[in-house]
Amino acid sequence: MIWHFRKLVRFGAVGLACMTVGLAVLTGLHALAGVNYLVAYVTSFVVSNLAGYLLNARFTFSAKSVDHAGALRYMAVNAALLGANTLYMKLLVDNLHVWYVAAAILTACFNTPLSFLGQWLFTYRLQARKHPAAV
């Protein structure tokens, strides 16, 4: 049980670092470049999640190597979450008039436990089964 709690704490730390990167991309694209906030959000989501895959593989789940199949599984889990998150983001910003940065942070808070569960079950556990000596 403590083992899982440590992984969740590490996952949260990686998520916080990636959220910082994502918010920088989001605000840079929207505020500085004038890109629509939803397009900027999707772009920031992809950038921050690619970084998250690499960091989580090494730091959170102690994978000795990363592979293309693992990266595809990681992005597939996040693609499923991205669809729901984009709708949630649109609802918060357009209907409830929440500032787009605050909406992105709320969305990240909602996303973190679901992402942890999905990544643990579908990305890194499958990778560990494929390479049992690597984990």
N, C-alpha and C positions, 0 to 999 in steps of 0.2 A: 504494500500500500504506500509506504514512504517513497519507494522507487518511482511510482507513478506520480506522486506529488512533486518530486524533484523534477521529473520530466515536464510536468505542467508549468512549474516555475521557470524552467529554462525556456520552454516554448513561449511563455509570456514575455520573457526578457528579449528573446529574438523578435517577437511580435512588436514590442515597443520600439526596438531599433528600426525594424522595417516600416512601422507606421510613421516614424519620423521621416524616413526617406520618402515614403508615399505621400505624406502631407507636403513635403518640399516639392515633389513633382506636381502634385495637384495644384498647389497655389502658384507655382511657377508657370504652369501651362495656362491656368485660368486667369489669374490676376495680371501676370506679366505679358503673356502671349495672346490673351483674349479667346482661348479655346473654350468651347462650351463646357460647363462644369461636369456633365456626365461623360463626355469624351475624355476630359482630363482625369476623371475618377477612374475610368476603365484603364487608361494608360498607367496611372499611378498604381493601380491594383496589380497589373501585370509586372511592372518593374519591381515593386516591393515583394511580390511573391516569388519571383526568380531569385532574389537575394535571400528570401526566407527559406527556400528549398535548400540552398547551399549551406546556410547557417544552421538550420535545423538538422540537416543530415549529420553534420560534424558535432555540433554542440549539444543538441537536445537528444538525438537518438543514437549518437555515437557510431554512425555508419562509417566504415573504414574507406568506403569509396562511394561515389555517386555514379549513377548510370542513366542512360537515356530513358529506359523504361520507368525508373523511379521518378525522374523529372516529369515524364508524361502523366504518371499517376498523380503526382503532386498537383500539377496544373489542372488535371481533370477534376479533382476534388474542389479546387479553388474556382474552376469555371462554373461548377454547379452552385457554389456559394455566390459567385459574382452576379449571376442572374437575379437571385433573390436580393442581394445587397444593392444592386442598381435600382431595382424597383423601390426598395426601402429608402434609398437616398433620394429618389425623385419625390416620393411621398413626403419625406421630411422637408425638403427644400421648397418644392412647388406648392404643396397643399398646406403644410404647417408653418411655412416661412422660417425654417431653421437655417441659420448661416451654413453655407456649404461645408466649411471646415468642421464646425461642430457636428454636422450630420455625418461626416466621414468618420469622426471619432466615435460617435454613437454606434455607427455601423460596425466599426472595428471591435467594439466591446461586445456586440451581439455575435460577431463572427468568430471571435477567438475560441470559445469552448467547442463550437461546432467544427471548426477547422482542426483543432487539436485531435478530436475524436476521429475525424475523417482521415487525417494524416497518419495517425497512429495505426488505425485499422487497415487502411488501404495502401499506404505508401511504404512506410518503414517496416511494418510487420511482414509484408510480402517480400520486401527486399531482404529482410533477415532470414526468411525461409529459403530464399534463393541462394544466399551466401551465409550459412549458419556460423561459420568461423569468423566472419567479418563483423558481427555485432556482439 
